[in-house]
Amino acid sequence: MADEEQHISTQDARGGATPHVVRYVLGISLALAVIVMLLVLWR
């Protein structure tokens, strides 16, 4: 019985919910980094 394959859902494997907040934080920080680099290059 120890050799049987176990199938668990992604939600159970993560141990919690994964909100999409990280996606927004990464997108906003990337946009801000690009804007700052453009401002530095134009000066």
RODO-2510 file (C-alpha; in nm, 4 decimals, decimal comma):
residues 43
     n   res          X          Y          Z
     1     m     0,0000     0,0000     0,0000
     2     a     0,2936     0,2358     0,0488
     3     d     0,3693     0,2165    -0,3252
     4     e     0,0295     0,3557    -0,4270
     5     e     0,0309     0,6946    -0,5950
     6     q    -0,1377     0,9723    -0,4027
     7     h    -0,3207     1,2505    -0,5825
     8     i    -0,3916     1,5678    -0,3913
     9     s    -0,5253     1,8945    -0,5206
    10     t    -0,2989     2,1933    -0,5781
    11     q    -0,4846     2,3871    -0,3100
    12     d    -0,4218     2,1149    -0,0520
    13     a    -0,0569     2,0795    -0,1515
    14     r     0,0052     2,4517    -0,1052
    15     g    -0,1545     2,4525     0,2355
    16     g    -0,3561     2,7667     0,1718
    17     a    -0,4993     3,0112    -0,0743
    18     t    -0,2833     3,1932    -0,3273
    19     p    -0,4280     3,5385    -0,3852
    20     h    -0,3313     3,7305    -0,6965
    21     v    -0,1842     4,0162    -0,4937
    22     v     0,1715     3,9073    -0,5775
    23     r     0,0970     3,9401    -0,9486
    24     y    -0,0158     4,3002    -0,9008
    25     v     0,2821     4,3894    -0,6818
    26     l     0,5268     4,2488    -0,9376
    27     g     0,3533     4,4265    -1,2249
    28     i     0,3443     4,7621    -1,0489
    29     s     0,7050     4,7368    -0,9320
    30     l     0,8195     4,6418    -1,2824
    31     a     0,6350     4,9390    -1,4302
    32     l     0,7856     5,1731    -1,1711
    33     a     1,1346     5,0369    -1,2369
    34     v     1,0953     5,0969    -1,6112
    35     i     0,9696     5,4517    -1,5532
    36     v     1,2605     5,5315    -1,3193
    37     m     1,5135     5,3926    -1,5666
    38     l     1,3603     5,5993    -1,8482
    39     l     1,3776     5,9139    -1,6333
    40     v     1,7424     5,8446    -1,5499
    41     l     1,8312     5,7907    -1,9166
    42     w     1,6558     6,1103    -2,0319
    43     r     1,8494     6,3347    -1,7915
***
